[in-house]
Amino acid sequence: MRLGKTTHGGAVLWYDADLLDGMDRGLFDPVHLRRTGALLGQSQGRNAAYFLRHAGLELVLRHFWRGGLVGRINPDLFLRVPVARSRAMREFLLLDWMREQGLSVPRPVAAGFSPAGPFYRADILTERIPDSRTMADCLSEAPLPPEIWGAVGDMVGRMHRLGVHHSDLNCRNILLTGDGAVWLIDFDKCDRRAPGDWVAANLARLKRSFEKEKRKVPGLHWDDAVWQALCEGHAKALAD
């Protein structure tokens, strides 16, 4: 990736210069996108992601929000840090590095750092994964064959082998496409680490997400047998 950098109205904008000729702050503004006809839709929920078309690309816009009790008082302001250490730029750089290593993660397109006194706000644009659904949504409708479970385990294992800790590894941050490909998404607050016990803890977090989804959707096609197929794929990827 050729990294492009620019400023706009005090904001610092990074972008993939191989994809975009330049970057405008309006691409991070859903109101502007709707007014210009670039906005295609949005996900459900409080922290919606927006889908847009720009420069011939299908993109996903995500604003960075705070969670928990703090988020009720301060929804999206983060204590100011150097630009390269901000939430959006860190995810932008990590995604680019993981793609270089051959992992199936979204291509980062642009990231924004908007200062606000001692704080900042952040946004990120990534390429949309076509013909994809979350693993949770797929499992709510039909079982998945063992080879898909093995492929999911393989992708997670490859990520772990590279030392990437996914801070929110769950069955809604794993996408499956119509041709059976596996993608990992949402790398906010993720980092690279030396080998350690965090790998097993990360995998346990993923298992808890399936258990939680099963409690919400009793008919979810998940059980110990398919989990074992995932774990086998994971172990093989770690050993390779």
C-alpha positions in Angstrom: 0.0 0.0 0.0 1.2 3.5 -0.8 0.2 5.5 2.3 -1.3 9.0 1.5 -1.7 11.6 4.2 -3.5 14.9 4.2 -5.3 17.3 6.6 -8.8 18.7 6.3 -10.3 21.2 8.8 -7.8 20.2 11.5 -8.4 16.5 11.0 -5.6 14.2 9.9 -6.6 11.7 7.2 -4.7 8.7 6.0 -5.6 6.8 2.9 -4.5 4.1 0.5 -3.1 6.1 -2.4 -3.3 3.0 -4.7 -7.1 3.2 -4.3 -7.8 6.9 -3.9 -6.4 10.0 -5.6 -7.1 12.0 -2.5 -9.2 12.0 0.7 -12.0 14.3 1.9 -13.3 14.4 5.4 -16.9 14.2 4.0 -16.3 10.5 3.4 -16.5 10.1 7.2 -19.8 12.0 7.5 -23.0 9.9 6.9 -25.1 13.1 6.4 -22.8 14.2 3.6 -22.8 10.7 2.1 -26.6 10.6 2.1 -26.8 14.1 0.6 -24.4 13.2 -2.2 -26.1 9.8 -2.9 -23.0 7.8 -1.9 -24.7 6.1 1.1 -26.1 2.7 0.3 -27.4 1.7 3.8 -26.4 0.9 7.3 -26.3 -1.9 9.8 -28.7 -2.2 12.7 -27.8 -1.3 16.3 -26.6 1.7 18.3 -23.1 1.7 16.8 -24.1 1.4 13.2 -21.7 0.8 10.3 -22.5 2.6 7.1 -22.2 1.2 3.6 -21.2 3.4 0.7 -19.9 3.5 -2.8 -17.0 5.8 -3.7 -14.5 5.8 -6.6 -15.9 2.5 -7.8 -15.4 0.8 -4.5 -17.9 -0.7 -2.1 -16.9 0.5 1.4 -17.8 0.3 5.1 -17.6 3.3 7.3 -17.2 2.8 11.0 -17.0 5.5 13.7 -15.2 4.6 16.9 -17.5 4.7 19.9 -16.8 4.2 23.6 -18.6 1.3 25.4 -19.8 0.6 28.9 -20.8 3.1 31.5 -18.3 5.6 30.2 -19.9 5.5 26.8 -23.2 6.8 28.2 -21.5 10.0 29.3 -18.8 10.3 26.7 -19.9 8.4 23.5 -16.9 9.0 21.2 -14.1 11.1 22.6 -10.7 9.5 23.4 -7.8 11.0 25.3 -5.5 12.6 22.7 -2.4 10.6 21.7 0.0 10.9 18.7 -1.8 10.3 15.5 -0.1 7.0 14.7 -1.2 5.6 18.0 -4.8 6.6 17.7 -7.5 3.9 17.4 -8.3 4.3 13.7 -4.7 4.6 12.5 -3.6 1.5 14.5 -6.3 -0.6 13.0 -5.5 0.8 9.6 -1.9 -0.2 9.8 -2.6 -3.6 11.4 -5.1 -4.5 8.7 -2.5 -3.6 6.0 0.2 -5.7 7.7 -2.1 -8.7 8.1 -3.1 -8.6 4.4 0.6 -8.6 3.5 0.9 -11.8 5.6 -1.9 -13.4 3.6 -4.8 -13.2 6.1 -8.3 -12.6 4.8 -9.2 -9.3 6.5 -10.8 -6.2 5.0 -8.6 -3.9 3.0 -8.1 -0.6 4.8 -9.0 2.4 2.6 -8.8 5.4 4.9 -8.6 6.4 8.6 -9.4 9.7 10.3 -8.1 11.5 13.4 -10.2 14.5 14.4 -8.8 16.5 17.4 -11.2 18.1 19.9 -9.1 19.9 22.6 -7.4 17.2 24.7 -9.4 14.5 23.0 -10.0 13.1 19.5 -12.6 11.3 17.5 -11.8 8.5 15.0 -13.2 6.9 11.9 -12.1 4.1 9.5 -13.1 3.1 6.0 -12.5 -0.5 4.8 -13.5 -2.4 1.7 -16.8 -4.3 2.0 -16.6 -8.0 1.8 -19.0 -9.0 -1.0 -21.6 -11.7 -0.6 -20.8 -12.2 3.0 -22.7 -12.9 6.2 -21.7 -13.2 9.8 -21.1 -16.8 11.1 -23.9 -16.3 13.7 -26.4 -15.4 11.0 -25.4 -18.4 8.9 -25.7 -20.8 11.8 -29.2 -19.5 12.7 -30.5 -20.8 9.4 -28.6 -24.0 8.7 -25.7 -26.2 9.8 -22.2 -25.7 8.3 -20.2 -28.6 7.0 -17.1 -29.7 9.0 -14.8 -28.4 6.3 -16.1 -24.8 6.9 -15.5 -25.2 10.7 -12.0 -26.4 9.9 -11.4 -23.4 7.6 -12.6 -21.1 10.4 -10.2 -22.7 12.8 -7.4 -22.5 10.3 -8.0 -18.7 9.7 -8.1 -18.0 13.5 -5.0 -20.2 14.0 -3.1 -18.4 11.2 -3.9 -15.1 12.9 -2.7 -16.4 16.2 0.5 -17.9 14.7 1.3 -14.4 13.4 0.9 -13.1 17.0 -2.3 -11.1 16.4 -4.6 -10.8 19.5 -8.2 -10.1 18.5 -9.7 -8.2 21.3 -13.3 -9.0 20.3 -13.1 -12.4 18.7 -16.6 -13.6 18.3 -19.0 -15.3 15.9 -20.2 -12.0 14.5 -16.7 -10.8 13.6 -16.2 -13.9 11.4 -17.7 -13.6 7.9 -18.5 -16.4 5.5 -18.9 -15.7 1.8 -21.1 -17.7 -0.7 -18.0 -19.6 -2.0 -17.1 -20.7 1.5 -14.2 -18.2 2.2 -13.6 -17.1 5.8 -12.9 -13.5 6.7 -12.0 -11.9 10.0 -13.2 -8.3 10.8 -13.3 -5.5 13.4 -9.7 -5.2 14.7 -10.3 -2.2 16.9 -7.9 -2.3 20.0 -6.2 -5.4 18.6 -2.4 -5.8 18.7 0.5 -8.1 18.0 2.0 -10.1 20.9 4.6 -12.7 21.6 3.4 -16.3 22.0 1.6 -16.9 25.3 -1.5 -18.0 27.2 -3.5 -15.3 25.5 -4.0 -17.6 22.5 -6.0 -20.1 24.5 -7.9 -17.2 26.2 -8.7 -15.7 22.8 -10.0 -19.1 21.6 -12.1 -19.5 24.7 -13.6 -16.0 24.1 -14.7 -17.2 20.7 -16.3 -20.3 22.2 -18.2 -18.2 24.8 -19.6 -16.1 21.9 -21.1 -19.3 20.3 -22.6 -20.3 23.7 -24.0 -16.8 24.2 -25.5 -16.9 20.7 -27.0 -20.3 21.4 -28.8 -19.0 24.4 -30.3 -16.2 22.3 -31.1 -18.5 19.4 -31.8 -22.0 20.8 -32.0 -23.4 17.2 -28.4 -22.2 16.5 -26.5 -25.0 14.6 -23.6 -25.2 17.1 -22.5 -28.0 19.4 -19.4 -29.6 20.8 -18.8 -31.7 17.6 -18.5 -28.7 15.3 -16.4 -26.8 17.9 -14.0 -29.7 17.9 -13.7 -29.4 14.1 -12.8 -25.7 14.6 -10.2 -26.5 17.3 -8.6 -29.1 15.1 -8.2 -26.6 12.2 -6.8 -24.1 14.7 -4.3 -26.5 16.2 -3.1 -27.6 12.7 -2.6 -23.9 11.7 -0.6 -23.2 14.8 1.6 -26.3 14.1 2.3 -25.5 10.5 
